[in-house]
Amino acid sequence: RDLSTSTLPRVSVEILDPQHEASGCRRIGFEDSMQLMFRRGGFSVLVKRVAKYEVIQDDEATVIAAPGPETLFPRALLHTSAIAHVVTSKFALGVPHYRLEQDLADQGVSLDRGTMSRYAEHAGSTLGATIVHAMWQDALAHAQVISTDATGALIQPAKLKDGRPQACKKGHFFTAVVDCDAILFAYTEAHTSAFVQSLFGSFRGYLQADASSVYDILEHGQPKDSEDGVRLVGCFAHCRRYFFEAAICRYPAGLQGLLRIRAIYAADRVLRRAPADERKALRAQHVQPLVDDFFAWVHATKAVTPGRNLATKALGYATNQEAELRRILESGDLPLDNTRAERALRKIVVGRKNWMFYGSDTHAEAAAAIFSVIASCRLHGLDPFQYLEDVLRVLPYWPSNRYLELAPKHWRTTRSRLRPEELAAPLSA
C-alpha cells in the first residue's frame, strides 16, 4: 500500500479552501496522501495535497485543513478511476481478477485480487442500493414489456466451523430487458416462484419469458381483486427449437413446423418498419392468419401423431403455450421471441466460464448490480468506464430521491447539467 515507493508517474492536485484563501489566512503547508489512478494509457499516482491554514480563533492560533471532496471510498488506496477500470475489466470484458493482477504487475502496479474483489463488492453494493434499485422501481411502475430469463452460477459458501471448505452451491441470475430503456439483473439463491413473485409481483404489463413454471404464479396465482396484473407472453424461438430438434431427426412434423414458424417471422419482419400505432392492425391483418393456421395444424397433427418422441414433444409444447404465444397479437410492441433476454445473459455465461464461481451471495448481488449498469450503458451507447468513473464521484452528493437521474438512460442529460471543469479534474466537489 506504500505508493511513495512506486515508479509510476505522479499527478499532483492541491485542495484549497476558498474562504481561507480569500480571508488572507496564512497557508502553512500541505498534508499529502496518495491514490492509484487510471487513465486510458496507463496508471499514475494521484498525490492529494490538502492545504493547512493557520487560523486565529479566540486570540489563539490553530491549524485547520481544507475540506476534501466527499467520496464513497474514504481513505481508499484506489481512486474512483482505478475502481472503474477494475470493475469494467472484469464485468464488461470478462477478465478475472487473477489475470488482471498479472497484467497490472507487468505495468508496475502491485494490486492483489483480494483488494480488487473488496472494491468491486463495495462499488456493486452501493450501485445496487441506489441507482439500480431506482431503475428496478421505475421499470416495474412504467414499463410496457419486460423480457426475462435466468441462468445458474456457482457460489462459494463459507467454510465450516472447523475450517474445512464446502462444495460450491448453485445460485441464479435473472435478467430483465425493459422496453428499450434498461437491462437489469437480479441474483437469487433459489430459482423459485416465491422469488419471481417478489421480483415481478408489482409489475402491470407484458412479461415475456420461457415456459418455466416459476412464472405461472404471476398470472395464475392467488385470486386478485381485479384482472389488472402481469400478462405472460410466450416465446416463438423456444417453440421453434423443439421443432428443429424433431426436424434434424427426420420427423416430418418437425420440418413442417419450422416452415410455418419461419413464415410467421418473415411476415412480422416486414412490419418492424411500420409506425408503432399501426403495427397492431398490420399484425392482425398479416401475421394473425399465419398464427391461426399454425395452431390449427398443430392440433390436427398432434391428434394423429402417436407415441412419445421429439415430434410429439414439439407439438405438445406449442399446444400448452398457445395462449401465451398468441398474446403477441395483442400489441405491436411485443417481440415474437425472448432472445433479447437470452443475449443479455451471455455476460453471465462468459463470467461463469472465466472465473468459475462468485465468492459469496453478497458478491453475486453486487455483481448483478454492476452487470445491470454496464449492460444498460451498452444499450444507450455509453462508455461503461467513463460512466462509472463519473457516477462514483457524483453519487455522494446526489439526493436520494433522484437516483434515477443517474441511470444510463438519463445520464447524458444529467451530465450536461454538471460543471465540466469539475468533471475534468481528478478530484472535485
KEKERO-332848 format. One record per residue (C-alpha): residue number from 1; residue in three letters; x, y, z. Coordinates in pm, 1 decimal, always signed. Layout:
# residues N
ATOM, NUM, Ala, X, Y, Z
...
//
This chain:
# residues 429
ATOM, 1, Arg, +0.0, +0.0, +0.0
ATOM, 2, Asp, +303.6, +234.4, +10.9
ATOM, 3, Leu, +261.0, +425.9, -314.7
ATOM, 4, Ser, +550.8, +656.5, -227.8
ATOM, 5, Thr, +787.8, +382.3, -345.3
ATOM, 6, Ser, +610.2, +343.7, -680.4
ATOM, 7, Thr, +784.8, +443.3, -1003.0
ATOM, 8, Leu, +457.5, +535.0, -1174.0
ATOM, 9, Pro, +405.8, +893.3, -1297.5
ATOM, 10, Arg, +265.1, +1135.6, -1043.0
ATOM, 11, Val, -28.0, +1374.6, -1079.7
ATOM, 12, Ser, -47.3, +1638.3, -808.3
ATOM, 13, Val, -372.7, +1807.3, -706.0
ATOM, 14, Glu, -390.5, +2086.1, -447.2
ATOM, 15, Ile, -709.0, +2109.3, -242.9
ATOM, 16, Leu, -751.5, +2467.1, -118.7
ATOM, 17, Asp, -1015.6, +2635.6, +94.2
ATOM, 18, Pro, -1154.1, +2935.5, -98.3
ATOM, 19, Gln, -1282.9, +3106.5, +216.9
ATOM, 20, His, -949.7, +3089.4, +398.0
ATOM, 21, Glu, -764.1, +3192.0, +84.2
ATOM, 22, Ala, -987.6, +3497.7, +41.5
ATOM, 23, Ser, -967.5, +3598.4, +409.6
ATOM, 24, Gly, -588.0, +3611.4, +398.6
ATOM, 25, Cys, -516.3, +3318.1, +633.8
ATOM, 26, Arg, -155.6, +3206.5, +614.4
ATOM, 27, Arg, -108.7, +2876.9, +437.6
ATOM, 28, Ile, +145.1, +2678.6, +639.0
ATOM, 29, Gly, +180.0, +2367.5, +425.1
ATOM, 30, Phe, +6.6, +2064.4, +283.5
ATOM, 31, Glu, -94.6, +1721.0, +408.5
ATOM, 32, Asp, -22.6, +1469.5, +134.0
ATOM, 33, Ser, -190.7, +1137.6, +60.7
ATOM, 34, Met, -176.3, +913.5, -244.8
ATOM, 35, Gln, -415.5, +705.2, -452.9
ATOM, 36, Leu, -371.2, +480.8, -752.2
ATOM, 37, Met, -536.2, +649.1, -1053.5
ATOM, 38, Phe, -609.3, +511.2, -1400.2
ATOM, 39, Arg, -639.8, +695.7, -1727.2
ATOM, 40, Arg, -660.2, +521.8, -2061.9
ATOM, 41, Gly, -297.5, +468.5, -2149.7
ATOM, 42, Gly, -173.9, +370.5, -1805.1
ATOM, 43, Phe, -171.6, +412.6, -1428.8
ATOM, 44, Ser, -35.5, +701.1, -1226.8
ATOM, 45, Val, -14.6, +804.9, -862.3
ATOM, 46, Leu, -251.0, +1083.5, -764.6
ATOM, 47, Val, -95.0, +1299.5, -492.4
ATOM, 48, Lys, -367.5, +1477.3, -296.3
ATOM, 49, Arg, -224.1, +1786.9, -130.6
ATOM, 50, Val, -468.3, +1918.5, +128.5
ATOM, 51, Ala, -379.1, +2271.7, +232.9
ATOM, 52, Lys, -334.7, +2354.0, +604.2
ATOM, 53, Tyr, -402.3, +2705.8, +734.6
ATOM, 54, Glu, -309.0, +2896.7, +1045.2
ATOM, 55, Val, -633.6, +3045.9, +1171.4
ATOM, 56, Ile, -671.5, +3281.5, +1468.1
ATOM, 57, Gln, -965.1, +3177.6, +1686.7
ATOM, 58, Asp, -1028.6, +3341.1, +2026.4
ATOM, 59, Asp, -686.1, +3511.2, +2006.3
ATOM, 60, Glu, -519.8, +3174.4, +1964.4
ATOM, 61, Ala, -361.7, +3027.0, +1652.0
ATOM, 62, Thr, -492.4, +2692.2, +1535.0
ATOM, 63, Val, -431.9, +2476.4, +1229.1
ATOM, 64, Ile, -728.7, +2390.0, +1003.0
ATOM, 65, Ala, -713.0, +2171.4, +694.3
ATOM, 66, Ala, -913.8, +2244.0, +380.9
ATOM, 67, Pro, -1218.8, +2016.8, +347.1
ATOM, 68, Gly, -1175.1, +1748.9, +84.2
ATOM, 69, Pro, -1439.7, +1629.5, -162.2
ATOM, 70, Glu, -1685.6, +1369.7, -39.1
ATOM, 71, Thr, -1623.9, +1013.6, -154.2
ATOM, 72, Leu, -1780.6, +667.1, -140.5
ATOM, 73, Phe, -1438.8, +522.9, -51.0
ATOM, 74, Pro, -1279.9, +718.3, +236.8
ATOM, 75, Arg, -905.9, +664.9, +292.6
ATOM, 76, Ala, -902.7, +440.7, -13.0
ATOM, 77, Leu, -596.5, +305.4, -187.2
ATOM, 78, Leu, -770.7, +327.9, -524.4
ATOM, 79, His, -901.2, +637.0, -697.9
ATOM, 80, Thr, -1250.3, +604.9, -846.9
ATOM, 81, Ser, -1092.2, +577.9, -1194.2
ATOM, 82, Ala, -891.5, +271.7, -1084.4
ATOM, 83, Ile, -1204.7, +117.5, -931.5
ATOM, 84, Ala, -1394.3, +180.0, -1258.0
ATOM, 85, His, -1108.5, +13.9, -1451.1
ATOM, 86, Val, -1109.8, -294.0, -1225.3
ATOM, 87, Val, -1487.9, -326.6, -1245.9
ATOM, 88, Thr, -1515.1, -284.6, -1623.3
ATOM, 89, Ser, -1220.1, -517.4, -1687.3
ATOM, 90, Lys, -1396.9, -799.8, -1506.4
ATOM, 91, Phe, -1765.8, -743.1, -1569.2
ATOM, 92, Ala, -1753.7, -580.0, -1915.4
ATOM, 93, Leu, -1458.0, -765.1, -2068.9
ATOM, 94, Gly, -1470.2, -1089.2, -1869.0
ATOM, 95, Val, -1114.6, -1065.0, -1729.0
ATOM, 96, Pro, -1097.8, -1242.5, -1390.7
ATOM, 97, His, -909.6, -1070.4, -1111.0
ATOM, 98, Tyr, -622.2, -1315.4, -1104.8
ATOM, 99, Arg, -543.7, -1239.8, -1470.4
ATOM, 100, Leu, -584.7, -867.4, -1412.5
ATOM, 101, Glu, -345.6, -896.6, -1117.3
ATOM, 102, Gln, -79.8, -1040.0, -1350.4
ATOM, 103, Asp, -139.8, -769.9, -1611.4
ATOM, 104, Leu, -113.8, -490.8, -1353.1
ATOM, 105, Ala, +208.1, -637.8, -1216.0
ATOM, 106, Asp, +360.1, -612.4, -1565.3
ATOM, 107, Gln, +266.3, -242.4, -1563.1
ATOM, 108, Gly, +437.4, -183.1, -1230.1
ATOM, 109, Val, +119.3, -185.3, -1021.6
ATOM, 110, Ser, +111.8, -416.0, -719.8
ATOM, 111, Leu, -257.9, -483.5, -660.5
ATOM, 112, Asp, -376.2, -821.2, -531.6
ATOM, 113, Arg, -701.0, -990.3, -632.9
ATOM, 114, Gly, -844.6, -978.1, -279.8
ATOM, 115, Thr, -822.4, -598.8, -273.6
ATOM, 116, Met, -985.7, -578.7, -616.8
ATOM, 117, Ser, -1269.2, -807.1, -503.0
ATOM, 118, Arg, -1340.1, -592.5, -196.9
ATOM, 119, Tyr, -1356.3, -272.7, -402.5
ATOM, 120, Ala, -1578.5, -439.6, -665.3
ATOM, 121, Glu, -1816.6, -564.0, -395.5
ATOM, 122, His, -1827.4, -220.9, -230.1
ATOM, 123, Ala, -1895.6, -44.8, -560.6
ATOM, 124, Gly, -2156.7, -300.5, -671.0
ATOM, 125, Ser, -2343.2, -295.3, -339.9
ATOM, 126, Thr, -2355.5, +85.4, -346.8
ATOM, 127, Leu, -2478.6, +97.2, -706.7
ATOM, 128, Gly, -2734.9, -174.3, -631.8
ATOM, 129, Ala, -2879.2, +10.9, -332.6
ATOM, 130, Thr, -2903.9, +342.6, -519.3
ATOM, 131, Ile, -2913.5, +365.8, -899.6
ATOM, 132, Val, -3004.3, +5.9, -986.2
ATOM, 133, His, -3277.0, -2.2, -719.7
ATOM, 134, Ala, -3426.7, +314.5, -871.5
ATOM, 135, Met, -3408.5, +157.3, -1219.0
ATOM, 136, Trp, -3594.6, -153.5, -1098.4
ATOM, 137, Gln, -3866.2, +58.2, -933.7
ATOM, 138, Asp, -3910.1, +266.1, -1248.2
ATOM, 139, Ala, -3924.3, -45.8, -1469.3
ATOM, 140, Leu, -4192.2, -217.9, -1259.7
ATOM, 141, Ala, -4400.0, +100.5, -1243.8
ATOM, 142, His, -4381.8, +222.6, -1603.2
ATOM, 143, Ala, -4256.3, -47.0, -1842.5
ATOM, 144, Gln, -4482.6, -187.4, -2110.8
ATOM, 145, Val, -4285.8, -503.2, -2197.7
ATOM, 146, Ile, -4022.2, -685.8, -1991.5
ATOM, 147, Ser, -3835.0, -984.2, -2134.5
ATOM, 148, Thr, -3685.9, -1210.3, -1868.9
ATOM, 149, Asp, -3478.2, -1525.2, -1840.3
ATOM, 150, Ala, -3247.6, -1688.2, -1586.3
ATOM, 151, Thr, -2925.0, -1886.1, -1571.0
ATOM, 152, Gly, -2726.6, -2055.9, -1297.3
ATOM, 153, Ala, -2391.8, -1965.7, -1140.3
ATOM, 154, Leu, -2171.6, -2127.7, -876.6
ATOM, 155, Ile, -2134.3, -1958.3, -537.3
ATOM, 156, Gln, -1851.5, -2033.7, -294.1
ATOM, 157, Pro, -2004.9, -2090.8, +51.5
ATOM, 158, Ala, -1846.0, -2001.6, +382.3
ATOM, 159, Lys, -1610.5, -2253.4, +542.0
ATOM, 160, Leu, -1727.4, -2491.4, +812.0
ATOM, 161, Lys, -1655.8, -2420.6, +1177.5
ATOM, 162, Asp, -1352.9, -2649.1, +1167.9
ATOM, 163, Gly, -1211.0, -2455.7, +871.6
ATOM, 164, Arg, -1289.7, -2711.9, +601.3
ATOM, 165, Pro, -1421.6, -2569.2, +272.3
ATOM, 166, Gln, -1759.8, -2669.7, +136.2
ATOM, 167, Ala, -1855.8, -2755.3, -219.2
ATOM, 168, Cys, -1988.7, -2468.1, -430.5
ATOM, 169, Lys, -2364.6, -2419.8, -435.5
ATOM, 170, Lys, -2576.8, -2305.0, -728.1
ATOM, 171, Gly, -2733.7, -1960.1, -742.4
ATOM, 172, His, -2932.9, -1795.3, -1019.8
ATOM, 173, Phe, -2917.9, -1466.7, -1209.9
ATOM, 174, Phe, -3241.0, -1326.3, -1355.1
ATOM, 175, Thr, -3230.1, -1067.0, -1629.7
ATOM, 176, Ala, -3498.6, -818.3, -1731.0
ATOM, 177, Val, -3480.5, -631.6, -2061.8
ATOM, 178, Val, -3709.0, -334.2, -2002.7
ATOM, 179, Asp, -3855.0, -197.7, -2328.0
ATOM, 180, Cys, -3563.1, -4.7, -2483.3
ATOM, 181, Asp, -3473.9, +162.6, -2152.2
ATOM, 182, Ala, -3259.3, -72.6, -1944.5
ATOM, 183, Ile, -3114.6, -420.7, -1899.2
ATOM, 184, Leu, -3132.7, -528.0, -1535.3
ATOM, 185, Phe, -3007.3, -828.5, -1339.3
ATOM, 186, Ala, -3105.0, -975.2, -1003.6
ATOM, 187, Tyr, -2944.3, -1257.6, -805.6
ATOM, 188, Thr, -3127.4, -1518.1, -600.5
ATOM, 189, Glu, -3015.3, -1827.9, -415.6
ATOM, 190, Ala, -3306.6, -2036.6, -549.1
ATOM, 191, His, -3496.1, -2040.9, -879.6
ATOM, 192, Thr, -3843.1, -2038.9, -723.4
ATOM, 193, Ser, -4189.5, -1894.0, -775.4
ATOM, 194, Ala, -4153.9, -1702.1, -448.7
ATOM, 195, Phe, -3859.4, -1501.7, -582.1
ATOM, 196, Val, -4032.1, -1439.3, -914.3
ATOM, 197, Gln, -4334.6, -1312.7, -721.9
ATOM, 198, Ser, -4118.0, -1078.0, -514.3
ATOM, 199, Leu, -3932.6, -954.4, -824.7
ATOM, 200, Phe, -4220.4, -903.4, -1069.7
ATOM, 201, Gly, -4527.0, -916.9, -845.9
ATOM, 202, Ser, -4594.2, -541.6, -866.0
ATOM, 203, Phe, -4546.2, -527.0, -1243.7
ATOM, 204, Arg, -4853.9, -448.5, -1453.3
ATOM, 205, Gly, -4768.4, -519.9, -1813.2
ATOM, 206, Tyr, -4645.0, -786.7, -2053.6
ATOM, 207, Leu, -4378.6, -1024.1, -1917.3
ATOM, 208, Gln, -4215.6, -1234.2, -2186.6
ATOM, 209, Ala, -4047.0, -1549.7, -2062.3
ATOM, 210, Asp, -3988.3, -1913.9, -2141.0
ATOM, 211, Ala, -4233.0, -2181.4, -2034.5
ATOM, 212, Ser, -4079.3, -2229.7, -1687.9
ATOM, 213, Ser, -4344.6, -2299.0, -1425.2
ATOM, 214, Val, -4194.5, -2043.8, -1182.1
ATOM, 215, Tyr, -4363.8, -1762.9, -1379.0
ATOM, 216, Asp, -4712.6, -1915.1, -1358.9
ATOM, 217, Ile, -4772.4, -1766.7, -1014.6
ATOM, 218, Leu, -4771.6, -1419.7, -1169.2
ATOM, 219, Glu, -5073.1, -1491.3, -1388.8
ATOM, 220, His, -5238.3, -1791.4, -1225.5
ATOM, 221, Gly, -5152.7, -1733.4, -860.3
ATOM, 222, Gln, -5375.5, -1609.2, -580.0
ATOM, 223, Pro, -5711.0, -1460.2, -693.5
ATOM, 224, Lys, -5691.2, -1085.1, -747.5
ATOM, 225, Asp, -5949.4, -814.5, -685.6
ATOM, 226, Ser, -5902.7, -706.1, -1048.2
ATOM, 227, Glu, -5768.6, -856.2, -1368.8
ATOM, 228, Asp, -5507.3, -583.1, -1399.4
ATOM, 229, Gly, -5192.1, -788.8, -1348.2
ATOM, 230, Val, -4899.2, -944.5, -1530.8
ATOM, 231, Arg, -4977.1, -1090.9, -1871.5
ATOM, 232, Leu, -4736.3, -1367.9, -1968.6
ATOM, 233, Val, -4613.5, -1376.1, -2328.6
ATOM, 234, Gly, -4467.3, -1685.8, -2493.1
ATOM, 235, Cys, -4152.0, -1720.8, -2699.6
ATOM, 236, Phe, -4164.3, -1847.9, -3057.6
ATOM, 237, Ala, -3787.3, -1909.6, -3050.9
ATOM, 238, His, -3832.0, -2170.6, -2774.8
ATOM, 239, Cys, -4117.5, -2324.7, -2974.0
ATOM, 240, Arg, -3902.0, -2331.5, -3286.7
ATOM, 241, Arg, -3618.6, -2513.8, -3106.6
ATOM, 242, Tyr, -3839.4, -2811.2, -3030.3
ATOM, 243, Phe, -3944.8, -2837.9, -3393.9
ATOM, 244, Phe, -3580.1, -2800.1, -3501.0
ATOM, 245, Glu, -3477.5, -3094.7, -3281.1
ATOM, 246, Ala, -3755.6, -3301.2, -3439.2
ATOM, 247, Ala, -3658.1, -3190.4, -3791.0
ATOM, 248, Ile, -3291.0, -3292.8, -3762.2
ATOM, 249, Cys, -3410.8, -3635.8, -3650.1
ATOM, 250, Arg, -3615.7, -3660.8, -3972.4
ATOM, 251, Tyr, -3966.1, -3621.7, -3827.8
ATOM, 252, Pro, -4190.2, -3467.0, -4098.7
ATOM, 253, Ala, -4383.7, -3271.2, -3837.1
ATOM, 254, Gly, -4061.6, -3102.1, -3726.7
ATOM, 255, Leu, -3982.6, -2972.5, -4074.3
ATOM, 256, Gln, -4341.3, -2862.0, -4133.2
ATOM, 257, Gly, -4345.2, -2674.3, -3802.5
ATOM, 258, Leu, -4015.9, -2498.2, -3887.8
ATOM, 259, Leu, -4151.6, -2379.4, -4222.0
ATOM, 260, Arg, -4470.4, -2243.5, -4064.5
ATOM, 261, Ile, -4282.7, -2058.3, -3788.7
ATOM, 262, Arg, -4041.2, -1917.9, -4047.7
ATOM, 263, Ala, -4338.2, -1777.0, -4240.1
ATOM, 264, Ile, -4462.2, -1604.6, -3920.3
ATOM, 265, Tyr, -4120.9, -1445.1, -3863.9
ATOM, 266, Ala, -4095.2, -1335.7, -4228.3
ATOM, 267, Ala, -4435.3, -1164.2, -4219.2
ATOM, 268, Asp, -4359.0, -990.5, -3888.9
ATOM, 269, Arg, -4014.1, -875.2, -4001.4
ATOM, 270, Val, -4170.9, -655.4, -4269.5
ATOM, 271, Leu, -4390.3, -484.2, -4009.7
ATOM, 272, Arg, -4099.8, -361.2, -3797.3
ATOM, 273, Arg, -4057.0, -59.7, -4022.4
ATOM, 274, Ala, -4421.1, +42.5, -3977.6
ATOM, 275, Pro, -4517.4, +317.3, -3727.0
ATOM, 276, Ala, -4586.8, +188.7, -3376.2
ATOM, 277, Asp, -4951.8, +295.7, -3379.3
ATOM, 278, Glu, -5017.5, +95.6, -3699.7
ATOM, 279, Arg, -4822.6, -217.1, -3611.1
ATOM, 280, Lys, -5100.6, -390.1, -3415.3
ATOM, 281, Ala, -5352.8, -355.9, -3700.4
ATOM, 282, Leu, -5097.2, -476.6, -3953.2
ATOM, 283, Arg, -5017.1, -777.8, -3734.4
ATOM, 284, Ala, -5385.6, -865.8, -3720.8
ATOM, 285, Gln, -5400.9, -843.3, -4098.1
ATOM, 286, His, -5079.7, -1023.2, -4199.0
ATOM, 287, Val, -4949.4, -1226.6, -3901.4
ATOM, 288, Gln, -5265.5, -1348.1, -3728.2
ATOM, 289, Pro, -5381.5, -1568.2, -4020.8
ATOM, 290, Leu, -5044.3, -1744.4, -4019.6
ATOM, 291, Val, -5061.7, -1793.3, -3641.3
ATOM, 292, Asp, -5416.2, -1932.3, -3670.0
ATOM, 293, Asp, -5307.2, -2172.4, -3945.2
ATOM, 294, Phe, -5006.7, -2281.2, -3737.9
ATOM, 295, Phe, -5210.8, -2375.6, -3431.2
ATOM, 296, Ala, -5482.7, -2539.5, -3641.1
ATOM, 297, Trp, -5211.6, -2754.5, -3797.4
ATOM, 298, Val, -5061.2, -2827.3, -3450.8
ATOM, 299, His, -5392.4, -2956.3, -3312.7
ATOM, 300, Ala, -5465.4, -3164.6, -3623.1
ATOM, 301, Thr, -5115.7, -3315.0, -3638.1
ATOM, 302, Lys, -5099.6, -3384.7, -3264.6
ATOM, 303, Ala, -5418.0, -3590.8, -3288.4
ATOM, 304, Val, -5264.5, -3827.6, -3548.0
ATOM, 305, Thr, -4904.9, -3841.0, -3414.7
ATOM, 306, Pro, -4870.0, -4137.0, -3174.3
ATOM, 307, Gly, -4605.3, -4219.3, -2916.4
ATOM, 308, Arg, -4360.1, -4013.3, -2716.0
ATOM, 309, Asn, -4090.9, -3866.2, -2936.5
ATOM, 310, Leu, -3938.7, -3534.0, -3040.2
ATOM, 311, Ala, -4230.1, -3457.6, -3272.4
ATOM, 312, Thr, -4494.8, -3505.1, -3003.7
ATOM, 313, Lys, -4277.7, -3305.6, -2762.4
ATOM, 314, Ala, -4271.1, -3010.5, -3003.1
ATOM, 315, Leu, -4643.2, -3034.1, -3073.0
ATOM, 316, Gly, -4717.5, -3062.0, -2701.9
ATOM, 317, Tyr, -4511.4, -2751.7, -2621.1
ATOM, 318, Ala, -4695.0, -2549.3, -2886.7
ATOM, 319, Thr, -5031.8, -2672.4, -2757.5
ATOM, 320, Asn, -4955.6, -2595.3, -2393.1
ATOM, 321, Gln, -4817.3, -2248.8, -2476.7
ATOM, 322, Glu, -5084.8, -2149.9, -2728.8
ATOM, 323, Ala, -5244.5, -1881.3, -2512.1
ATOM, 324, Glu, -4909.0, -1722.9, -2428.6
ATOM, 325, Leu, -4781.8, -1742.8, -2787.1
ATOM, 326, Arg, -5099.3, -1586.6, -2927.0
ATOM, 327, Arg, -5055.9, -1291.7, -2691.2
ATOM, 328, Ile, -4804.1, -1131.4, -2926.6
ATOM, 329, Leu, -5108.6, -1025.1, -3133.4
ATOM, 330, Glu, -5233.8, -800.6, -2851.9
ATOM, 331, Ser, -4965.9, -534.3, -2900.6
ATOM, 332, Gly, -4745.6, -422.1, -3184.5
ATOM, 333, Asp, -4458.7, -363.1, -2939.6
ATOM, 334, Leu, -4430.6, -727.7, -2834.5
ATOM, 335, Pro, -4139.5, -916.8, -2993.9
ATOM, 336, Leu, -4203.8, -1266.9, -3124.9
ATOM, 337, Asp, -3941.8, -1422.0, -2900.4
ATOM, 338, Asn, -3740.8, -1381.0, -2582.7
ATOM, 339, Thr, -3395.5, -1390.3, -2742.7
ATOM, 340, Arg, -3301.1, -1039.2, -2630.6
ATOM, 341, Ala, -3312.8, -1160.5, -2268.7
ATOM, 342, Glu, -3102.2, -1463.2, -2364.1
ATOM, 343, Arg, -2845.9, -1236.2, -2529.5
ATOM, 344, Ala, -2830.3, -1026.2, -2214.1
ATOM, 345, Leu, -2739.9, -1338.3, -2013.4
ATOM, 346, Arg, -2432.5, -1404.1, -2227.7
ATOM, 347, Lys, -2218.5, -1188.6, -1996.3
ATOM, 348, Ile, -2316.8, -1409.9, -1703.3
ATOM, 349, Val, -2228.8, -1720.6, -1902.5
ATOM, 350, Val, -1891.6, -1577.6, -2009.6
ATOM, 351, Gly, -1814.9, -1495.9, -1647.6
ATOM, 352, Arg, -1920.0, -1845.0, -1542.1
ATOM, 353, Lys, -1650.4, -1984.3, -1770.7
ATOM, 354, Asn, -1378.7, -1731.9, -1684.6
ATOM, 355, Trp, -1391.8, -1706.6, -1305.5
ATOM, 356, Met, -1596.3, -2021.2, -1233.5
ATOM, 357, Phe, -1764.9, -1901.7, -911.8
ATOM, 358, Tyr, -1861.1, -1596.3, -706.1
ATOM, 359, Gly, -1708.7, -1554.5, -362.2
ATOM, 360, Ser, -2038.1, -1523.0, -173.4
ATOM, 361, Asp, -2406.4, -1441.1, -213.6
ATOM, 362, Thr, -2325.5, -1078.1, -130.0
ATOM, 363, His, -2062.3, -1065.6, -404.2
ATOM, 364, Ala, -2310.9, -1214.5, -652.7
ATOM, 365, Glu, -2569.2, -948.9, -561.6
ATOM, 366, Ala, -2307.5, -678.0, -612.7
ATOM, 367, Ala, -2209.9, -836.8, -944.9
ATOM, 368, Ala, -2575.2, -829.1, -1057.6
ATOM, 369, Ala, -2585.9, -452.7, -994.7
ATOM, 370, Ile, -2262.6, -397.4, -1189.6
ATOM, 371, Phe, -2385.9, -615.5, -1476.8
ATOM, 372, Ser, -2705.8, -404.3, -1482.9
ATOM, 373, Val, -2516.4, -76.8, -1508.9
ATOM, 374, Ile, -2272.2, -199.3, -1774.7
ATOM, 375, Ala, -2539.4, -365.9, -1990.9
ATOM, 376, Ser, -2757.1, -53.7, -1974.3
ATOM, 377, Cys, -2456.3, +160.6, -2073.7
ATOM, 378, Arg, -2403.2, -60.4, -2379.3
ATOM, 379, Leu, -2773.7, -29.0, -2462.1
ATOM, 380, His, -2751.5, +350.9, -2468.3
ATOM, 381, Gly, -2410.5, +378.3, -2634.9
ATOM, 382, Leu, -2221.7, +494.6, -2324.3
ATOM, 383, Asp, -1862.9, +409.5, -2233.6
ATOM, 384, Pro, -1900.6, +198.6, -1914.7
ATOM, 385, Phe, -1560.8, +305.0, -1777.5
ATOM, 386, Gln, -1627.5, +676.9, -1819.1
ATOM, 387, Tyr, -1980.4, +640.6, -1684.4
ATOM, 388, Leu, -1867.8, +454.7, -1371.8
ATOM, 389, Glu, -1584.5, +696.5, -1301.7
ATOM, 390, Asp, -1819.0, +995.5, -1321.5
ATOM, 391, Val, -2107.3, +837.3, -1131.0
ATOM, 392, Leu, -1893.2, +705.5, -845.2
ATOM, 393, Arg, -1770.1, +1060.5, -789.7
ATOM, 394, Val, -2112.5, +1226.6, -823.3
ATOM, 395, Leu, -2308.9, +974.1, -616.8
ATOM, 396, Pro, -2207.2, +1100.7, -265.5
ATOM, 397, Tyr, -2356.3, +1441.2, -346.5
ATOM, 398, Trp, -2676.9, +1323.3, -513.0
ATOM, 399, Pro, -3020.2, +1347.6, -342.3
ATOM, 400, Ser, -3156.4, +1005.7, -253.2
ATOM, 401, Asn, -3494.3, +1073.8, -418.9
ATOM, 402, Arg, -3333.5, +1147.4, -758.0
ATOM, 403, Tyr, -3109.4, +844.2, -817.6
ATOM, 404, Leu, -3296.6, +762.6, -1139.2
ATOM, 405, Glu, -3136.5, +1070.9, -1298.7
ATOM, 406, Leu, -2801.6, +889.5, -1274.7
ATOM, 407, Ala, -2927.5, +586.2, -1468.6
ATOM, 408, Pro, -2762.5, +531.0, -1810.4
ATOM, 409, Lys, -3088.5, +621.7, -1988.1
ATOM, 410, His, -3080.5, +974.0, -1839.8
ATOM, 411, Trp, -2704.5, +1018.0, -1789.8
ATOM, 412, Arg, -2634.3, +1231.3, -2097.6
ATOM, 413, Thr, -2898.3, +1483.2, -1988.8
ATOM, 414, Thr, -2780.2, +1479.3, -1627.2
ATOM, 415, Arg, -2411.9, +1510.9, -1717.3
ATOM, 416, Ser, -2481.7, +1811.4, -1938.4
ATOM, 417, Arg, -2605.6, +1998.2, -1629.3
ATOM, 418, Leu, -2287.9, +1932.0, -1429.5
ATOM, 419, Arg, -1985.0, +2160.7, -1429.7
ATOM, 420, Pro, -1742.4, +2037.7, -1699.2
ATOM, 421, Glu, -1435.5, +2178.5, -1525.0
ATOM, 422, Glu, -1508.9, +1975.0, -1212.6
ATOM, 423, Leu, -1578.0, +1658.2, -1413.8
ATOM, 424, Ala, -1244.5, +1701.5, -1593.0
ATOM, 425, Ala, -1045.8, +1738.9, -1269.7
ATOM, 426, Pro, -924.4, +1423.9, -1087.5
ATOM, 427, Leu, -1084.9, +1549.5, -764.6
ATOM, 428, Ser, -1372.4, +1792.6, -727.0
ATOM, 429, Ala, -1679.3, +1873.8, -524.1
//
